[in-house]
Amino acid sequence: MLFIFSARIQLCKQFHGLLIKLEMLYPGLTQRLSDLQALLLFWLEILLFHWIELGTLCFLGLML
């Protein structure tokens, strides 16, 4: 278990190092990636709430 946790930490450090190198090559890249992630999460939330609302309406329709 400790080995897996250690491997994950090492992988995160390598990924962070890669992002730093990419940021040096392409200034503003990490900000754009962050914005893209926020946009994807926004649409995921909209879809999730839509399906929850649709499920609730169907449930209420069945109850009536």
Summary of the structure (lengths in Angstrom):
residues: 64
radius of gyration: 20.3
end to end distance: 51.2
largest distance: 60.8
contacts: 123
relative contact order: 0.06
helix: 92%
strand: 0%
